[in-house]
């Protein structure tokens, strides 16, 4: 044993699903380390959690677009005498629009956060996850099961997260490390605004609350479930996608995203 205290590290914890996951883990007795860019929001969430009687979470303010973000996080944890028992890679964002029409830098920044940083943080702390018989929760999306014209790079990043997480689930099982990928459908968070969806997400049969998504993710990870898809309607979509011809899926997604782009212009 290393002698370091075990903590649950949650990236993108300043809002949305990340903040909801922090509340769920804290409620179940986990000490937390919260990671995001916005220090004020992290501090407010840490204070909120501490007010419930839980140990006040550590706050690590850093931008996951930085190439040294994993090293920064590791050093901050070590300085506090802690190491990850659970690693929750929630940080990520999407961009609506044709891939060739987006600014190249913002597309590459999305890959940095959704793919590169998630990969590095998934691999950086495997030894400590194994020492504490903990686990890894990567937040993917229902989009990971689909081709995504109109949000091509975002959908591709989530396909990567799904594939990587499934493989790590198999590779790390023998070391006692649980690996789950959480694949929610639409969730009413700041994600839609950041992606450029005008007016946010409209309620629909696939929409889930952040609280339900976070609870499902926590339960699935603790059970060692490989893929967690919250909501019956979303489970149905994930199950039938492999049966639908790819050409038809492309048309359906393209039509949906075309309507969104049209709404942006009105």
MIDOSE-1310 file (N, C-alpha, C; in nm, 2 decimals, decimal comma, always signed):
residues 266
xxxx	+0,08/-0,12/+0,00/+0,00/+0,00/+0,00/+0,09/+0,12/+0,00; +0,04/+0,23/-0,06/+0,11/+0,35/-0,07/+0,11/+0,44/+0,05; +0,01/+0,43/+0,13/-0,01/+0,51/+0,25/-0,09/+0,64/+0,22; -0,12/+0,66/+0,09/-0,20/+0,78/+0,05/-0,35/+0,75/+0,07
xxxx	-0,43/+0,85/+0,11/-0,57/+0,83/+0,12/-0,64/+0,82/-0,01; -0,74/+0,73/-0,02/-0,81/+0,72/-0,15/-0,91/+0,82/-0,17; -0,92/+0,88/-0,29/-1,02/+0,98/-0,32/-1,09/+0,94/-0,46; -1,20/+1,00/-0,48/-1,27/+0,99/-0,61/-1,24/+1,12/-0,69
xxxx	-1,18/+1,11/-0,80/-1,14/+1,23/-0,88/-1,25/+1,25/-0,99; -1,31/+1,36/-1,00/-1,42/+1,39/-1,10/-1,38/+1,51/-1,18; -1,36/+1,49/-1,31/-1,33/+1,60/-1,40/-1,47/+1,66/-1,45; -1,46/+1,79/-1,49/-1,58/+1,86/-1,54/-1,68/+1,87/-1,43
xxxx	-1,64/+1,89/-1,31/-1,72/+1,88/-1,19/-1,79/+2,01/-1,16; -1,77/+2,12/-1,24/-1,82/+2,25/-1,20/-1,97/+2,27/-1,24; -2,03/+2,17/-1,32/-2,17/+2,19/-1,35/-2,22/+2,06/-1,41; -2,35/+2,05/-1,44/-2,41/+1,94/-1,51/-2,39/+1,80/-1,45
xxxx	-2,36/+1,71/-1,54/-2,35/+1,57/-1,49/-2,23/+1,56/-1,39; -2,13/+1,63/-1,41/-2,01/+1,62/-1,32/-2,05/+1,66/-1,18; -2,12/+1,77/-1,17/-2,16/+1,82/-1,03/-2,25/+1,72/-0,97; -2,35/+1,66/-1,05/-2,44/+1,56/-1,00/-2,37/+1,44/-0,95
xxxx	-2,27/+1,39/-1,03/-2,19/+1,28/-0,99/-2,11/+1,31/-0,86; -2,06/+1,43/-0,84/-1,99/+1,46/-0,72/-2,09/+1,45/-0,60; -2,21/+1,50/-0,62/-2,31/+1,49/-0,50/-2,34/+1,34/-0,47; -2,35/+1,26/-0,58/-2,38/+1,12/-0,55/-2,27/+1,05/-0,48
xxxx	-2,15/+1,06/-0,53/-2,03/+1,00/-0,47/-2,02/+1,04/-0,32; -2,03/+1,17/-0,30/-2,02/+1,23/-0,16/-2,13/+1,17/-0,07; -2,25/+1,15/-0,13/-2,36/+1,10/-0,05/-2,33/+0,95/-0,01; -2,25/+0,88/-0,09/-2,21/+0,74/-0,06/-2,08/+0,73/+0,02
xxxx	-2,03/+0,85/+0,07/-1,92/+0,84/+0,16/-1,78/+0,85/+0,10; -1,77/+0,89/-0,03/-1,64/+0,91/-0,09/-1,58/+1,04/-0,07; -1,46/+1,05/-0,04/-1,39/+1,18/-0,04/-1,36/+1,21/-0,18; -1,37/+1,34/-0,22/-1,37/+1,38/-0,36/-1,25/+1,48/-0,38
xxxx	-1,21/+1,48/-0,51/-1,12/+1,58/-0,57/-1,19/+1,63/-0,69; -1,23/+1,75/-0,70/-1,30/+1,81/-0,81/-1,21/+1,89/-0,90; -1,23/+1,86/-1,03/-1,14/+1,92/-1,13/-1,23/+1,99/-1,24; -1,19/+2,11/-1,27/-1,25/+2,19/-1,38/-1,18/+2,32/-1,39
xxxx	-1,22/+2,40/-1,49/-1,15/+2,53/-1,51/-1,20/+2,64/-1,41; -1,33/+2,63/-1,37/-1,39/+2,74/-1,30/-1,38/+2,72/-1,15; -1,28/+2,79/-1,09/-1,25/+2,77/-0,95/-1,37/+2,81/-0,86; -1,44/+2,92/-0,90/-1,55/+2,97/-0,81/-1,66/+2,86/-0,80
xxxx	-1,69/+2,80/-0,91/-1,79/+2,70/-0,91/-1,75/+2,57/-0,83; -1,63/+2,54/-0,85/-1,57/+2,42/-0,78/-1,58/+2,45/-0,63; -1,54/+2,57/-0,59/-1,54/+2,60/-0,44/-1,68/+2,60/-0,39; -1,78/+2,65/-0,47/-1,92/+2,66/-0,42/-1,97/+2,51/-0,40
xxxx	-1,93/+2,42/-0,50/-1,98/+2,28/-0,48/-1,91/+2,22/-0,37; -1,78/+2,24/-0,35/-1,71/+2,19/-0,23/-1,77/+2,23/-0,10; -1,81/+2,36/-0,09/-1,87/+2,41/+0,03/-2,01/+2,35/+0,05; -2,08/+2,33/-0,06/-2,22/+2,27/-0,05/-2,20/+2,12/+0,00
xxxx	-2,11/+2,05/-0,05/-2,09/+1,91/+0,00/-2,04/+1,91/+0,14; -1,95/+2,00/+0,18/-1,90/+2,00/+0,32/-2,02/+2,03/+0,41; -2,11/+2,11/+0,37/-2,22/+2,15/+0,45/-2,31/+2,03/+0,49; -2,30/+1,92/+0,41/-2,39/+1,80/+0,44/-2,32/+1,72/+0,55
xxxx	-2,20/+1,76/+0,59/-2,13/+1,68/+0,69/-2,02/+1,59/+0,63; -2,01/+1,59/+0,50/-1,91/+1,51/+0,43/-1,77/+1,59/+0,44; -1,66/+1,52/+0,42/-1,53/+1,58/+0,41/-1,53/+1,68/+0,29; -1,48/+1,80/+0,31/-1,48/+1,90/+0,21/-1,39/+1,85/+0,09
xxxx	-1,44/+1,85/-0,03/-1,36/+1,80/-0,14/-1,24/+1,89/-0,17; -1,14/+1,83/-0,22/-1,02/+1,91/-0,28/-1,07/+1,97/-0,41; -1,01/+2,09/-0,44/-1,04/+2,16/-0,56/-0,91/+2,17/-0,64; -0,92/+2,13/-0,77/-0,80/+2,14/-0,86/-0,85/+2,21/-0,98
xxxx	-0,81/+2,33/-0,99/-0,86/+2,42/-1,11/-0,75/+2,40/-1,22; -0,79/+2,34/-1,33/-0,70/+2,33/-1,44/-0,78/+2,31/-1,57; -0,72/+2,33/-1,68/-0,78/+2,32/-1,81/-0,73/+2,19/-1,87; -0,82/+2,10/-1,90/-0,78/+1,97/-1,96/-0,73/+1,98/-2,10
xxxx	-0,74/+2,10/-2,16/-0,68/+2,12/-2,29/-0,52/+2,12/-2,28; -0,48/+2,15/-2,16/-0,33/+2,16/-2,14/-0,27/+2,02/-2,16; -0,16/+2,01/-2,23/-0,10/+1,88/-2,25/-0,04/+1,82/-2,12; -0,02/+1,90/-2,02/+0,03/+1,85/-1,89/-0,08/+1,84/-1,78
xxxx	-0,20/+1,84/-1,82/-0,31/+1,84/-1,73/-0,31/+1,72/-1,63; -0,28/+1,60/-1,68/-0,28/+1,48/-1,60/-0,16/+1,49/-1,49; -0,05/+1,55/-1,54/+0,06/+1,57/-1,44/+0,03/+1,67/-1,34; -0,04/+1,78/-1,38/-0,09/+1,88/-1,28/-0,18/+1,82/-1,18
xxxx	-0,28/+1,74/-1,22/-0,37/+1,67/-1,13/-0,30/+1,58/-1,04; -0,21/+1,49/-1,10/-0,14/+1,40/-1,01/-0,05/+1,47/-0,91; +0,01/+1,58/-0,94/+0,10/+1,65/-0,84/+0,01/+1,71/-0,74; -0,11/+1,77/-0,77/-0,20/+1,83/-0,68/-0,25/+1,73/-0,58
xxxx	-0,28/+1,61/-0,63/-0,33/+1,50/-0,54/-0,22/+1,46/-0,44; -0,10/+1,43/-0,50/+0,01/+1,39/-0,41/+0,05/+1,49/-0,30; +0,04/+1,62/-0,34/+0,07/+1,72/-0,24/-0,03/+1,72/-0,12; -0,15/+1,67/-0,15/-0,25/+1,66/-0,04/-0,25/+1,52/+0,03
xxxx	-0,16/+1,43/-0,01/-0,15/+1,30/+0,05/-0,26/+1,21/+0,01; -0,31/+1,22/-0,12/-0,42/+1,14/-0,16/-0,38/+1,08/-0,30; -0,46/+0,98/-0,34/-0,44/+0,92/-0,47/-0,58/+0,86/-0,52; -0,60/+0,85/-0,65/-0,74/+0,80/-0,69/-0,77/+0,66/-0,66
xxxx	-0,89/+0,64/-0,60/-0,95/+0,51/-0,59/-1,05/+0,49/-0,70; -1,12/+0,60/-0,74/-1,21/+0,61/-0,85/-1,17/+0,73/-0,94; -1,17/+0,71/-1,07/-1,14/+0,82/-1,16/-1,26/+0,83/-1,25; -1,32/+0,95/-1,25/-1,44/+0,98/-1,32/-1,41/+1,08/-1,43
xxxx	-1,40/+1,04/-1,55/-1,37/+1,13/-1,66/-1,50/+1,18/-1,72; -1,55/+1,29/-1,67/-1,68/+1,35/-1,72/-1,66/+1,47/-1,81; -1,54/+1,54/-1,80/-1,52/+1,66/-1,88/-1,53/+1,63/-2,03; -1,60/+1,72/-2,10/-1,61/+1,71/-2,24/-1,71/+1,81/-2,30
xxxx	-1,70/+1,83/-2,43/-1,80/+1,92/-2,49/-1,82/+1,88/-2,64; -1,93/+1,94/-2,69/-1,96/+1,91/-2,83/-1,98/+2,04/-2,91; -1,98/+2,03/-3,04/-2,00/+2,14/-3,13/-2,09/+2,10/-3,24; -2,20/+2,18/-3,26/-2,30/+2,15/-3,36/-2,25/+2,22/-3,49
xxxx	-2,28/+2,16/-3,60/-2,24/+2,22/-3,73/-2,16/+2,13/-3,82; -2,14/+2,16/-3,94/-2,07/+2,08/-4,03/-1,92/+2,09/-4,00; -1,85/+1,97/-3,99/-1,71/+1,97/-3,94/-1,62/+2,07/-4,02; -1,64/+2,07/-4,15/-1,55/+2,16/-4,23/-1,58/+2,31/-4,22
xxxx	-1,69/+2,34/-4,15/-1,73/+2,48/-4,14/-1,69/+2,53/-4,00; -1,65/+2,45/-3,91/-1,61/+2,49/-3,77/-1,47/+2,54/-3,78; -1,44/+2,63/-3,68/-1,30/+2,67/-3,66/-1,21/+2,55/-3,63; -1,10/+2,53/-3,70/-1,02/+2,41/-3,67/-0,97/+2,40/-3,53
xxxx	-0,93/+2,51/-3,47/-0,88/+2,51/-3,34/-0,98/+2,46/-3,24; -1,11/+2,50/-3,25/-1,21/+2,46/-3,15/-1,24/+2,31/-3,17; -1,23/+2,26/-3,30/-1,25/+2,12/-3,32/-1,14/+2,04/-3,25; -1,01/+2,08/-3,27/-0,90/+2,01/-3,21/-0,90/+2,02/-3,06
xxxx	-0,95/+2,13/-3,01/-0,96/+2,15/-2,86/-1,06/+2,04/-2,81; -1,17/+2,02/-2,88/-1,27/+1,92/-2,84/-1,20/+1,78/-2,84; -1,12/+1,75/-2,94/-1,05/+1,62/-2,93/-0,95/+1,62/-2,82; -0,89/+1,73/-2,79/-0,79/+1,73/-2,67/-0,87/+1,69/-2,54
xxxx	-0,98/+1,75/-2,52/-1,06/+1,72/-2,40/-1,13/+1,59/-2,40; -1,20/+1,56/-2,51/-1,29/+1,44/-2,51/-1,21/+1,31/-2,53; -1,09/+1,32/-2,59/-1,02/+1,20/-2,63/-0,88/+1,20/-2,56; -0,79/+1,30/-2,59/-0,66/+1,29/-2,54/-0,65/+1,29/-2,38
xxxx	-0,72/+1,39/-2,32/-0,71/+1,40/-2,18/-0,78/+1,28/-2,11; -0,90/+1,24/-2,17/-0,97/+1,13/-2,11/-0,88/+1,00/-2,11; -0,81/+0,98/-2,23/-0,72/+0,87/-2,24/-0,61/+0,87/-2,14; -0,55/+0,98/-2,13/-0,43/+1,00/-2,03/-0,48/+0,97/-1,89
xxxx	-0,59/+1,03/-1,85/-0,64/+1,02/-1,71/-0,69/+0,87/-1,69; -0,74/+0,81/-1,79/-0,78/+0,67/-1,78/-0,67/+0,58/-1,75; -0,55/+0,61/-1,80/-0,43/+0,52/-1,79/-0,34/+0,57/-1,68; -0,34/+0,69/-1,64/-0,24/+0,75/-1,55/-0,24/+0,69/-1,41
xxxx	-0,36/+0,65/-1,36/-0,37/+0,61/-1,22/-0,42/+0,47/-1,20; -0,39/+0,38/-1,30/-0,43/+0,24/-1,29/-0,38/+0,17/-1,17; -0,25/+0,20/-1,14/-0,20/+0,13/-1,02/-0,27/+0,16/-0,89; -0,30/+0,29/-0,87/-0,37/+0,33/-0,75/-0,52/+0,28/-0,75
xxxx	-0,58/+0,28/-0,87/-0,72/+0,22/-0,88/-0,71/+0,08/-0,83; -0,61/+0,00/-0,88/-0,60/-0,14/-0,84/-0,57/-0,15/-0,69; -0,48/-0,07/-0,64/-0,45/-0,08/-0,50/-0,57/-0,07/-0,41; -0,66/+0,02/-0,45/-0,78/+0,05/-0,36/-0,90/-0,03/-0,41
xxxx	-0,88/-0,12/-0,51/-1,00/-0,20/-0,56/-1,11/-0,11/-0,61; -1,07/+0,00/-0,68/-1,16/+0,10/-0,72/-1,21/+0,08/-0,87; -1,22/+0,20/-0,94/-1,27/+0,18/-1,07/-1,25/+0,31/-1,15; -1,29/+0,30/-1,28/-1,29/+0,41/-1,38/-1,43/+0,42/-1,44
xxxx	-1,48/+0,54/-1,44/-1,60/+0,58/-1,50/-1,58/+0,68/-1,61; -1,60/+0,65/-1,73/-1,59/+0,74/-1,84/-1,72/+0,78/-1,89; -1,75/+0,91/-1,90/-1,88/+0,96/-1,95/-1,88/+0,97/-2,10; -1,95/+0,88/-2,17/-1,96/+0,88/-2,31/-2,10/+0,95/-2,35
xxxx	-2,17/+0,89/-2,44/-2,29/+0,94/-2,49/-2,36/+0,84/-2,57; -2,49/+0,85/-2,58/-2,57/+0,77/-2,68/-2,52/+0,79/-2,82; -2,46/+0,91/-2,84/-2,40/+0,95/-2,97/-2,29/+0,85/-3,01; -2,23/+0,79/-2,91/-2,12/+0,70/-2,94/-2,16/+0,57/-3,02
xxxx	-2,29/+0,54/-3,02/-2,34/+0,43/-3,09/-2,37/+0,46/-3,24; -2,36/+0,59/-3,27/-2,42/+0,64/-3,40/-2,31/+0,71/-3,48; -2,33/+0,71/-3,62/-2,26/+0,81/-3,70/-2,32/+0,95/-3,68; -2,24/+1,05/-3,70/-2,30/+1,18/-3,66/-2,28/+1,30/-3,75
xxxx	-2,33/+1,29/-3,88/-2,32/+1,41/-3,96/-2,40/+1,53/-3,90; -2,33/+1,64/-3,90/-2,38/+1,76/-3,83/-2,32/+1,78/-3,70; -2,26/+1,67/-3,64/-2,18/+1,68/-3,52/-2,07/+1,58/-3,53; -2,01/+1,57/-3,65/-1,93/+1,45/-3,68/-1,82/+1,42/-3,59
xxxx	-1,74/+1,53/-3,55/-1,62/+1,50/-3,46/-1,67/+1,47/-3,32; -1,77/+1,53/-3,27/-1,82/+1,50/-3,14/-1,87/+1,35/-3,13; -1,95/+1,31/-3,23/-1,99/+1,17/-3,23/-1,87/+1,08/-3,23; -1,77/+1,11/-3,31/-1,66/+1,03/-3,33/-1,58/+1,02/-3,19
xxxx	-1,57/+1,13/-3,12/-1,50/+1,12/-2,99/-1,57/+1,03/-2,90; -1,71/+1,03/-2,90/-1,78/+0,95/-2,81/-1,78/+0,80/-2,85; -1,77/+0,77/-2,98/-1,74/+0,64/-3,02/-1,61/+0,59/-2,97; -1,51/+0,67/-2,97/-1,38/+0,64/-2,92/-1,39/+0,61/-2,77
xxxx	-1,46/+0,69/-2,69/-1,47/+0,67/-2,55/-1,54/+0,54/-2,52; -1,64/+0,50/-2,60/-1,71/+0,38/-2,58/-1,62/+0,26/-2,61; -1,55/+0,26/-2,72/-1,46/+0,16/-2,75/-1,34/+0,14/-2,65; -1,28/+0,25/-2,61/-1,17/+0,24/-2,52/-1,22/+0,19/-2,38
xxxx	-1,33/+0,23/-2,34/-1,38/+0,19/-2,21/-1,42/+0,04/-2,20; -1,48/+0,00/-2,31/-1,51/-0,15/-2,32/-1,38/-0,23/-2,31; -1,28/-0,19/-2,39/-1,15/-0,26/-2,39/-1,09/-0,26/-2,25; -1,09/-0,14/-2,19/-1,03/-0,14/-2,05/-1,10/-0,22/-1,95
xxxx	-1,24/-0,23/-1,97/-1,32/-0,31/-1,88/-1,26/-0,45/-1,88; -1,23/-0,50/-2,00/-1,18/-0,64/-2,02/-1,03/-0,65/-1,97; -0,95/-0,55/-2,00/-0,81/-0,56/-1,96/-0,78/-0,55/-1,81; -0,86/-0,46/-1,75/-0,84/-0,43/-1,60/-0,92/-0,52/-1,51
xxxx	-1,01/-0,60/-1,56/-1,09/-0,68/-1,47/-1,00/-0,77/-1,38; -0,89/-0,83/-1,44/-0,81/-0,92/-1,36/-0,73/-0,85/-1,25; -0,72/-0,72/-1,26/-0,66/-0,64/-1,15/-0,76/-0,59/-1,05; -0,88/-0,62/-1,06/-0,98/-0,58/-0,97/-1,03/-0,44/-0,99
xxxx	-1,01/-0,38/-1,11/-1,05/-0,25/-1,14/-1,18/-0,25/-1,22; -1,28/-0,19/-1,17/-1,41/-0,18/-1,24/-1,40/-0,07/-1,35; -1,44/-0,09/-1,47/-1,45/+0,01/-1,57/-1,59/+0,01/-1,63; -1,65/+0,13/-1,63/-1,78/+0,15/-1,69/-1,78/+0,27/-1,78
xxxx	-1,86/+0,27/-1,88/-1,88/+0,39/-1,96/-2,03/+0,42/-1,95; -2,05/+0,55/-1,91/-2,19/+0,60/-1,90/-2,23/+0,67/-2,03; -2,34/+0,62/-2,09/-2,38/+0,67/-2,22/-2,52/+0,73/-2,21; -2,54/+0,85/-2,16/-2,67/+0,91/-2,15/-2,72/+0,96/-2,29
xxxx	-2,85/+0,98/-2,30/-2,90/+1,05/-2,42/-2,90/+1,20/-2,39; -3,00/+1,27/-2,44/-3,00/+1,42/-2,41/-3,02/+1,45/-2,26; -2,95/+1,54/-2,21/-2,96/+1,58/-2,07/-2,96/+1,74/-2,07; -3,05/+1,79/-1,99/-3,06/+1,94/-1,99/-2,95/+2,00/-1,90
xxxx	-2,84/+2,03/-1,96/-2,73/+2,09/-1,90/-2,67/+2,21/-1,98; -2,56/+2,26/-1,94/-2,49/+2,37/-2,02/-2,43/+2,31/-2,15; -2,43/+2,18/-2,16/-2,37/+2,12/-2,28/-2,43/+2,17/-2,41; -2,57/+2,18/-2,41/-2,63/+2,23/-2,53/-2,59/+2,37/-2,57
xxxx	-2,59/+2,46/-2,47/-2,55/+2,59/-2,49/-2,41/+2,60/-2,55; -2,31/+2,52/-2,49/-2,17/+2,52/-2,53/-2,16/+2,47/-2,67; -2,25/+2,37/-2,71/-2,25/+2,31/-2,84/-2,30/+2,40/-2,95; -2,38/+2,50/-2,90/-2,44/+2,59/-3,00/-2,58/+2,56/-3,03
xxxx	-2,65/+2,48/-2,95/-2,79/+2,45/-2,97/-2,88/+2,57/-2,92; -2,94/+2,64/-3,01/-3,02/+2,76/-2,98/-3,14/+2,72/-2,89; -3,16/+2,79/-2,78/-3,27/+2,76/-2,69/-3,26/+2,64/-2,61; -3,14/+2,57/-2,61/-3,13/+2,45/-2,53/-3,20/+2,33/-2,59
xxxx	-3,20/+2,22/-2,51/-3,26/+2,10/-2,56/-3,41/+2,09/-2,52; -3,49/+2,06/-2,62/-3,64/+2,05/-2,59/-3,66/+1,91/-2,52; -3,75/+1,91/-2,42/-3,79/+1,78/-2,36/-3,83/+1,68/-2,46; -3,80/+1,55/-2,44/-3,84/+1,45/-2,53/-3,83/+1,31/-2,46
xxxx	-3,87/+1,21/-2,52/-3,87/+1,07/-2,46/-3,73/+1,02/-2,42; -3,62/+1,08/-2,48/-3,49/+1,03/-2,45/-3,42/+1,12/-2,34; -3,48/+1,23/-2,31/-3,42/+1,32/-2,21/-3,43/+1,27/-2,07; -3,31/+1,28/-2,00/-3,30/+1,24/-1,86/-3,25/+1,35/-1,78
xxxx	-3,28/+1,36/-1,65/-3,23/+1,46/-1,56/-3,09/+1,42/-1,52; -3,01/+1,52/-1,49/-2,87/+1,50/-1,45/-2,87/+1,41/-1,32; -2,96/+1,42/-1,24/-2,96/+1,34/-1,11/-2,98/+1,19/-1,15; -3,07/+1,16/-1,24/-3,10/+1,02/-1,28/-2,98/+0,96/-1,35
xxxx	-2,92/+1,04/-1,43/-2,80/+1,00/-1,51/-2,68/+0,97/-1,41; -2,66/+1,06/-1,31/-2,55/+1,04/-1,22/-2,58/+0,92/-1,13; -2,70/+0,90/-1,08/-2,73/+0,78/-1,00/-2,71/+0,65/-1,08; -2,75/+0,65/-1,21/-2,73/+0,53/-1,29/-2,58/+0,51/-1,31
xxxx	-2,50/+0,61/-1,33/-2,36/+0,60/-1,35/-2,29/+0,54/-1,23; -2,33/+0,59/-1,11/-2,27/+0,54/-0,99/-2,30/+0,40/-0,96; -2,43/+0,36/-0,98/-2,47/+0,22/-0,95/-2,41/+0,13/-1,05; -2,40/+0,17/-1,18/-2,34/+0,08/-1,28/-2,19/+0,06/-1,25
xxxx	-2,12/+0,16/-1,21/-1,98/+0,15/-1,18/-1,96/+0,06/-1,06; -2,04/+0,07/-0,96/-2,02/-0,01/-0,84/-2,05/-0,16/-0,86; -2,14/-0,18/-0,96/-2,17/-0,32/-1,00/-2,07/-0,37/-1,10; -1,98/-0,29/-1,15/-1,89/-0,33/-1,25/-1,95/-0,35/-1,39
xxxx	-2,06/-0,27/-1,41/-2,13/-0,29/-1,54/-2,05/-0,22/-1,65; -2,04/-0,29/-1,76/-1,95/-0,24/-1,87/-2,01/-0,12/-1,94; -2,14/-0,12/-1,98/-2,20/+0,00/-2,04/-2,32/+0,03/-1,96; -2,34/+0,16/-1,93/-2,45/+0,21/-1,86/-2,53/+0,31/-1,94
xxxx	-2,65/+0,27/-1,98/-2,74/+0,36/-2,06/-2,86/+0,39/-1,98; -2,87/+0,52/-1,92/-2,98/+0,55/-1,84/-3,11/+0,57/-1,92; -3,22/+0,51/-1,87/-3,35/+0,54/-1,93/-3,39/+0,43/-2,03; -3,52/+0,38/-2,02/-3,56/+0,27/-2,11/-3,56/+0,31/-2,25
xxxx	-3,60/+0,43/-2,29/-3,60/+0,47/-2,43/-3,46/+0,47/-2,48; -3,37/+0,52/-2,41/-3,23/+0,52/-2,45/-3,17/+0,38/-2,47; -3,20/+0,29/-2,37/-3,16/+0,15/-2,38/-3,21/+0,09/-2,51; -3,34/+0,12/-2,54/-3,40/+0,07/-2,67/-3,32/+0,12/-2,79
xxxx	-3,29/+0,25/-2,79/-3,22/+0,30/-2,91/-3,08/+0,23/-2,92; -3,01/+0,22/-2,81/-2,88/+0,15/-2,81/-2,88/+0,01/-2,86; -2,99/-0,06/-2,82/-3,01/-0,20/-2,86/-3,04/-0,22/-3,01; -3,12/-0,13/-3,07/-3,16/-0,15/-3,20/-3,07/-0,09/-3,31
xxxx	-2,98/+0,01/-3,26/-2,89/+0,07/-3,36/-2,81/-0,03/-3,44; -2,76/-0,14/-3,38/-2,68/-0,24/-3,46/-2,76/-0,31/-3,57; -2,90/-0,31/-3,55/-2,98/-0,38/-3,64/-3,03/-0,29/-3,76; -3,00/-0,16/-3,75/-3,05/-0,06/-3,85/-2,94/-0,04/-3,96
xxxx	-2,97/-0,05/-4,08/-2,86/-0,02/-4,19/-2,79/+0,11/-4,16; -2,66/+0,11/-4,18/-2,58/+0,23/-4,15/-2,63/+0,35/-4,24; -2,66/+0,32/-4,36/-2,70/+0,43/-4,45/-2,83/+0,50/-4,40; -2,92/+0,42/-4,34/-3,04/+0,48/-4,29/-3,01/+0,56/-4,16
xxxx	-2,92/+0,51/-4,08/-2,88/+0,59/-3,96/-2,82/+0,72/-4,00; -2,74/+0,72/-4,10/-2,67/+0,84/-4,15/-2,78/+0,94/-4,19; -2,88/+0,90/-4,26/-2,99/+0,99/-4,31/-3,07/+1,04/-4,19; -3,10/+0,96/-4,09/-3,18/+1,00/-3,98/-3,10/+1,10/-3,89
xxxx	-2,98/+1,08/-3,86/-2,90/+1,17/-3,78/-2,88/+1,30/-3,86; -2,85/+1,29/-3,99/-2,83/+1,41/-4,07/-2,95/+1,50/-4,08; -3,07/+1,43/-4,09/-3,20/+1,51/-4,09/-3,22/+1,58/-3,96; -3,19/+1,51/-3,85/-3,21/+1,57/-3,71/-3,12/+1,69/-3,70
xxxx	-2,99/+1,68/-3,73/-2,90/+1,79/-3,71/-2,92/+1,90/-3,81; -2,97/+1,87/-3,93/-3,01/+1,97/-4,03/-3,12/+2,06/-3,97; -3,22/+2,00/-3,90/-3,32/+2,08/-3,84/-3,27/+2,17/-3,73; -3,17/+2,12/-3,66/-3,11/+2,20/-3,55/-3,03/+2,32/-3,62
xxxx	-2,96/+2,29/-3,72/-2,88/+2,40/-3,79/-2,98/+2,51/-3,84; -3,09/+2,46/-3,90/-3,19/+2,56/-3,95/-3,25/+2,64/-3,84; -3,27/+2,58/-3,72/-3,32/+2,66/-3,61/-3,22/+2,77/-3,56; -3,09/+2,74/-3,58/-2,99/+2,83/-3,54/-2,99/+2,96/-3,63
xx	-3,04/+2,94/-3,75/-3,04/+3,05/-3,85/-3,17/+3,14/-3,84; -3,27/+3,09/-3,76/-3,40/+3,17/-3,76/-3,40/+3,26/-3,64
